[in-house]
Amino acid sequence: MNIRRILCPVDFSDASNHAVEHAVAFARWSGARLTLLHVYPSVGQPPTLPVPDAAGAHGPSPAELEALGDRVASMVDADAGVIVHASVMPGQPVGGIVEQAGALAADLVVMGTHGAGGFQHLILGSVTEKVLRKAPCPVLTVPPRAVSTSTRGFTRVLCAVDFSDCSQKAVALAAEVAKEAGAALTLRHVIEWPWHEPPTPGLEGVPPERARALMEYRHYLESSALSRLEEVAAATVPGGPAPATEVRFGKPYIELLAAVGEQGADLIVIGVRGRGRLDLGFFGSTANQVVRQATCPVLTVRA
């Protein structure tokens, strides 16, 4: 897919400003048009986003709405080198964001994981998590500035691969992002394993024949996964340099997050299964933990 339209919801918090910086950087090297969206409460709705102090019981006046739009537009410098459109609309954040993503045919939504008002807590479980589930396009979640990597562009992209349809889509998008950003791409497959590695655990107390069988099984899993992963890598950029491939053992989210420190990964790309009940379980484990704990942006791609 080509990223040509980016939607970035804003609430004027520092986390929101930081997300805008990433959205601008993404738009700059992809050549995409950037829309900044601020959703303000409709009359009778509990306020979840800040609105002008002068707004009365009947909502912002036309002059106040114009001022609010100007405030949104001012979040991006005029010389940033990107085409920016500012939009304000009444409603609830999740519905407004998803509605606008569909209306704009957005290729990407960029959001911070903290914010003001109703965004005060880590908002997986409320706004961001619901947008991740409902958005019709990939979503880039940006962690707080205090723990985040810089916005100078991506240099090392890590893509999680579990050989599902959604991870195949994630690989395709990760390859596109890496190519556009001039970044190195690594594909990592994690095999669920009861021990944290490295090193490979000793098997003291296990009968020798069982220990031998277990290690043979481990080697079989590793070689089979690596072979499949290399096939995926070779098909990712036909005729071009294949991405690096890695197979790890352990908890998937731990091994994915470890790449930030081990490799200096500044973007993690992960596929997310569909909108049914299985999605709840997936978000309750790997994708949920990666988005919550990552110190770099995470790009989630839905099958």
N, C-alpha and C positions, 0 to 999 in steps of 0.2 A: 504494500500500500504506500502511496505517496502522502506525506503529511502536508496538507495545504491549508487547513483551517484548525486553529487551536482555540479552545475555550478555557479561560482561567477565571473561576469565581473569586471574588475579592470581598473582604470584610474589614479592610483597613488595619488589621492587626499586623504585628511584625512577621508572624508566620505567613500571612497572606502576602505581604510585601516580598518576602523571600521566595514564595512560589511564583510571584510575578517575574522576579529576576530570572528564574529558571525558564519560565514560559517565553520571556523575551529572548534568552539565549537560544532556546530551541527554535523559535520562529526565525531568528537571524540566520542560522546556518541551514535551515530547511527551506527558507523562503516562504514560510507560511504566513497567512493573515492571522492576527491575534485579536480575539474578542475578550474584553474584560467585562465580567458580569457581576453586578451587585444586586442581590435580591433583598428588598426591604419588606417589612411585615405589612400585610393587608390590614384594613380596619377590622378590629375584633380578634386579630391573631396575637398570640404572645410574642413579644419582640425577641427574635433570635439573632438579628443583625443590627448594628447601630444605624440610626437614621438621624437626620439633622435635628438639633435640639428644638428648633422652632416648629417641628411638625406637630400639628394639632390632632384632635380626635378623629378628624376626617382624612388624615394622611397628609403627606407633603403637598404643598401648593405647587403650581407649575414653576414658579421661580425657584422653589426649593429643589424640585426635581432637576431643573437645569443645573443648579449649583452642585447637586449630587453627581450628575453626569460629568461635570467638569472635574470634580474631585477624583472620580474614577479614572478619567482620561489622564490626569496629571500624575498617575502612578507610574507612567512610562515616559521617560525623557523624549522630547521631540526629536533629538538627534540619535535615537537608539538604533535607527536603521531598519525598523520594522513597520508594517502597516498595522495600525491599532484602531479598533472600534470600541467605544465605551457604551455599555448597555446597562440600564437600570430597569427593574420590573418588580411589581408587588407579588407577594406569595410566600410560600415556605421554601427554604433553601433547596432541599432535595428535589422537589417537583420542578422548581424553576431551573435548576441546573440541568436536569435530565431533559426537560422540555426544550431548553435552548440548544443543548447538544444535538438533539434530533432536528430542530428547526434549521440549524446552521449546517447540518450534515458534517459536524465536527469530526476531524480525524483523531483528535486527542483532547483530553481534559487534563488540566494541570491544577492540582490542589495541594494546599498545605495540610499537615496533620494536626495542627493546633490553630486556635483562633480566638476571637473575642465573643462575648455574649454566650450564646448557646454552644459556641465552639470551644468553650474554655477548657474542657477536658480533652484528652486524647480522643478524637471523635470517631475512631472506629467504634461501631456500636450505634452511631447516630448518623451524622451527615456524610462523612467520607465513606464509611462502610456501605451505606445505602447507595451512594453514587457508584461505588465500585461494583455493586451488584446490578444496578439498573442502567448504567450508562451504555449507550449503543456503540461506544467506541473505546479504545484503550484509555487508561487513566494513569497519569504520572503523579504519584504522591511524593511530596517534598517534606522531609523532616525539619524540625526547628533549626533556625540558624545556628544555635549554640552547639549543635552536634553535627551539622551537615557539612559536607564537602563544599568546595567553592563552586561558583557558577561560570567558571572560565571555559566550560565545554567538557564533554566527556572524552576521556582518554582510554579507559579500560571498561568494557561492557561485559558483564557476566549474564549469561542466559541459562536458566534452569531448564533441563530437558528430562521429561519422564516418558517420552515417546507417545504421549496422548495427542489427540488432535489439537487441543489448546496449546500444548507446548510446541507443536509444529508451527502454529501461527506465531507464537512468541519468538521462535528462532528466525522466522522470516522478517519480523519487525526489528528484532535485535540486529540482524545483519544490515538492514536498511539504515538504522540509526548509526551503527558503527561506521558504515561507509560514508554517510553524510558528514559525520563528525570527525572522520579520520582516526577513529579509535580502534584499539585492538579488541577482538571479540573472542571470548572463551565460552565454550559450552560445557556445563557441568551436570553430570548425572549422579545422584546420590542413592545408594542402596541402603535401605533400612537395615541396621545392624545393631546388635545389643551393646557393642563396645565403642567408646569414642576412640577414633584413630586419627593420625598415627600416634604411637607405634602400633603395629599389629599386636593384639594382646597375647600374653602367654596363656597356656591352657593347662596350668598346673592342676592336678587333681582330676583331670578328665582322662578316662582310659585312653591309652595310646591309639587304639584303632579308631575310636570316636573322634579324637583330636585330629587325626590324619584325614578322616572323612570330612570333618568340618572345614579344614583348610583347603581340601580339594574342592569342596562345594563353593567356598569363598572365591577361589581362583576361577572356577567356572563362571560364577556370576560376574566377576570383574572382566574377564576376557570377552564374555558374550555382550555385556553392556558396552564395553569399549568398541567392539566391532560395530554394533548398531550406531553408536554415537559418531564414529568416523564416517559411516554412511550418510548420516544426517549432515555432518559437516561438509562432506564432499558435494552434497546436493544443494547446500546453502548458497554458494556463490560459484555456479558452474563456470569453469574456465579461469577462475580467479583463485587467490590464495585461500585455502580452507581455514576456518577458525581453529583455534587450539581446542583440545578436548581433554576432559578430566573425569575420572570416575572416583567417587569417594564413598566411604562407608560411614554410617552413623545416622543421626537425626537430620533429615533434609534441611530444615530451616537453619540449624546450627552450622551445617557445612556450607550453606549458601551465604549466610552472614559472615562467615569466617573469611570469605574472599575479599571483603573490604579491607581487612587488615593484612592478609597474606599477599594480595596482588595489587592493592590500591584501587580496587574496583570502585568506580564512581557512578555506576548505574547497574541496577539489577533488573532483569526482565524475566517475568514469570507468567505462565499461562494460568488462567482461572477457568474452571469448568462451568457449565451452564447454570441456569437460574433455578434449577430444581433443588430437591432436598440434598442431593450430593454436594451441591455448592456450599451448603451450610457446613458440612463436615470438612470440606477442603479449606474454607475460610477459617474454621476453628483450629486448623493445624498450620500447614506450611505457609500459605499465602498470608494468612492473618499475622503469624509471628514475624514473617519477613518484613511486612509493611510496618508493623508496630515497632520493631527493634532496629531497623536499618538506619545507619547514619549517612546513607546516600539516598538519592531518589530511587524509587521503585516503579517500574512500568508494568502494570498488569494488563494482560491481554486475554479477552474472553473468547471462548470457542464459538 
